[in-house]
Structure formats: C-alpha cells, structure tokens
Amino acid sequence: MDFNGKTVLITGAGKGIGRATARTLASRGAKIVGFSRSLESLEGLTEETGAKCITADFSDAAEVRRAMKEAGTADYLVNCAGTNVLETVLDLSDRGLDAVLHINLRAAIICAQEFAKARVAAGGGGVILNITSIAGHRGFDEHVAYAASKAGLEGATRVLAKELGPHGIRAVCLAPTITMTELAAVAWSDPVKSEPMMVRHPSGRFAEPEDVAKAVAMLLSDDACMVNGSVLAVDGGFLAV
C-alpha cells in the first residue's frame, strides 16, 4: 500500500473520516488535495500532511465543479463529504432533505464525473471510493434522508463501475458503522440510543475514523485491483448478525 507519486482528492478532508484518510494516505506517500467548506476546518491539514486545500460549498453544484477543476487530474478520489439532518419521516423538511441529498449524493456524483472525465482524458486508470454507511442497509430512526443518500450513492457506484471499468477506473464503496466523528456524536451521544446499537456489534465497539481510513487505503491499493462495484462494510460485524 505504497502511494508514492500518487495524488488523492479527498472531499470532507477537514474532519472525521476525511481527515483521518488524509493523514493515513499521506503517511504512505500520497500527495493530498483536500476539500472542505471552510478554511477553519482545514486548519492544520497542510501542516500535518502537506495537502493542497480547496474550499467549496458542496451544496452548490457549480461550486463542486469549480473545485474539481481547480484540483486537476488525480489518481484517486475519496468522497467523504457528508452531512445529516435528524428528522423523522413525518417531520422531514424540504430544506433538510435538500441539504442531505445535495451534499451526500449529488456532490459525490459530480465529483466522480469530473474525476472520471479527467482520468479518461489522461488515458484512464484510477479509483473512485465513496464513503456510504450501514444506514443505507438498515433503517434507523430520524435517518430517512441520510439513508436515502447513502443507498443512492451505492447504486450510483455500481453504474460507475460498469461504465468506467472499460477505462480502467474502479469504483467502490466503504460502508462504515457508527464512526466516532463530530457528526456521529450528535446522533449517538445519548446512551439510550447508543447502547442498543453497541450490543449489536460483535466487535464490542463503534469504529474510529482511523479504522475506516485504513480500509480506504486497502481498497485504493493495487492489492484490490479486482474489487469493483462492491460495498465493503467496515462495521465490526454489525450487518452479519
């Protein structure tokens, strides 16, 4: 898993899984281009990893395309940018639905499209890795928009694998369990909610961002060259039992 001489685009690189992924891949030689909404969330990333940092509002399609063109051609794309709105089906607002779908699904597809166009122009090859969630496989309260966005991204990834495979571009998903990021803390800090989930994990714990980042490195590497269109659950066995 040596990434020397390789460039990785990472959305949502300012915090959580994205930042852990940037650190992990940089430690293995990769050149990092990190995207986030604000410079504040990217503070220290350049110092930690040598990353080039690009700010963009991923709820705005034009901003996403502008940022991807600014980044230029790369070897890998990791779509980590995500958000959530905790609303039930009966309370779901148009604003909440749009916010989640635009960032989690639309922006990821646009990034994949722009990345693929650049790769094809450069002769092909490369990997698109989309971070999804076990929420796309199981129904959790107040996660209707989030679940729809993640399940939709997995469906889109299968199409990416089929259409881009002839160009030597792989497309894969990682579906983590609850990962102890700032976003997850909002949804799962209440023991009444978290403890029933915890006992359903054979591993006996939730994931840490570094657990997911190591799995990202594995799937991006040439060791996974025949893994395409697949979803790897990084869930401590949650979906298996």
N, C-alpha and C positions, 0 to 999 in steps of 0.2 A: 504494500500500500504506500508506494513512494510517489508523491505528486510533484516532484521537482520538475520545473519547466512548464507546469500546467496552471491555467488560470480558472478560478472558480467564481461564479457570480452567486451571491447569497442574498436573497431578499429577507427582510426582517432580521438583519445582522446585528441590530443594536442591543438585543437582549435575548434571554431564553435560549431555545434550541439553536436559533440562528447564530448567536454569539458563540455558543459552545462549539458549533460546527466550524466557524471561522477559526477559532483557536486550535481545534484539533487538526484541521487540514493545513493550516499554516505551519504547525509543528512538524508536519510531514512533507514540507517543502513547497506547498501550493502558494501561488500568488492570489490574494483575495481581493475581490471587489464587493464591497458590502453596501446594501441599500437599506435605508430606513426613512421614516417620515421626518425626523428632526435630527439636527446636529447633536443635540443634547444626548440622545440615546446612542449616538456613535462615539461619544467621548471615550477616549482611551483605546478604541479599537485599532486605530492606526498604530499607536504606540505598542499595543500588545502583539499585533500580527503583521504590521507593515501594510495594512489594507488601504486601498483606494476607496474612499467613501462617497456615496452619491445619495443626496436627499431627494425624496419624491413622495407625493401623496398617492398611495396605491388605490385609493378610492376613485381616482380620476384616470380614466383610460388613456387620455392624451399624455398625462404625466408619466404613466408607466412606459409608454412607447418612447418618450423623450429620454427617460433614464436608461432604458436598454440600449438605445442608440448611442448615448454618451459612453456607456460601458464598453461597447465594441464587441468584437468576436472573442469568445472564451471557449474553454474545453468542456466545462461543466456548468450546469445551472441547478441550484438548490432553492426551491421555492418554500421558504419558511414563513413568510409574512402571513400573519393571521390575526383575526380578532373574533370576539364573541359578544353576543348580547343575550343576557339571561332573561328570556321571556317565554311564557308558555304559549301553546298554540292559540289559546283564546285571547291572550294579551298581546300577541306579536304585532308590532307596529310596522308600517311601511318603511319608516326610517331605519329601524333595526334590521329588517330583512335586507334592505339595500346595502347597508353598511357591511354586513357579513358576507353577502354574496359577491359584492363588488371587490372586496379585498381578498377573500379566501379563494374564490373561484375565478371570477373574470380576470383579475390581475395576474393570477398564476397562468392562465391560458394565454394571455397576451405575452407574458414573459417567455413562455415556451415557444410561441410562434416567432417572436423576434429572435430568440436564441437559435431556433432551427433555421430560419432564413439565413442568418449569418454563417451557420455551420455548413449549410448546403453550398453557399457561395464560396466557402473556403475549401470545399472538396469533401465535406461530410465528416462523420465521426462525432463522438461526444456523448454525453449523458444528461438527461433531464431527470431530476429526482424531486418528486413532490411530497411534501410532508402532509399526510392526511391525519386520520385519527380513528381509534376504535369507536368513536361516536358515530362514524359512518356505518358501523356494523351492529351496534346495539342502541336501543332507544333510552336516552337519559332525559330526565325532566328538564325543561327550560332550555333545551338544546336543539330545537327544531330547525332554526336557520343554520346553525353550525353543522348539524348532522347532514343537512341537505348540501351544504357547500363541500363538505369533505367526501361524501359519497359521490357527488357530481364530479369532483376532481379525479377520483379513482376511475370513473367511467371515461372521462376525457383522456386519462393516461393510457388506457387501452387503445384508444384511437391513435394517440401519438405514437405508440409502439408500432402499430400496424402501418401507418402512413410514413413514418420516418425511418423504420427499420431498413428499407432498401438504401437509404443514405448512410447507413452505418451508425445511426443515432439511436441509442437505447432510451427508454422512458420507463421509470419505475416509481413505486410509492413506498413510503415508510408510514406505517400507522401506529403511532405510539399510544400507550395507555396514558393515564393522567401523569403528566410530567411536571415536576415542581418548579414551574416558572411563575412569574408575576401574574400572568393571565389565569393560570390554573388556580392560584391561591384565592382569587376572587370567587371562583365557583366551588372550591372544595375545602375551604378553611374551616367550615362548620363540621365538627366531629359527627354530628347526626347524619350528615351526607357522606362524609369520607369513610367512616368506619365500615359501613356495609359494603362499600366498594373495595376497601383494603382486603377484607377477608376473602374476596373472590379472586385474589391474586395468589397463585401457588408460590410465587417468589416471596410473598410476605411484605412487599413494599411497592410504592409507586416508583416511576422512573425519575432519574435525574437527567438534566439536559445533556450531560456528558455521555450517558448511556446511548442516547439517540444519536449523538454526533459520531460515536464510534461505528454505529451501524451504517450511518451515511457514508463514512469512509470506505467501509466494506463494499457497499453497493456501487459506489463510483469506480472502484478499482477494477483493473483488468481481470482480477480473480473472479469477478461476477459477470464476465463477458456474455454468458448465455442467459442471464437473468433479464428478461424484457417483458414489459406489460404486467409485471407481477406486483403484488402488495405484500410487503414483509411487515408482520405485526411485531412491534417491539413493546411487548405488553406483559412480560413476566408470566405468560401462560394464561392470561385472562380469557382470551377467546377460545381457548382449548378445553375449558372445563365448564 
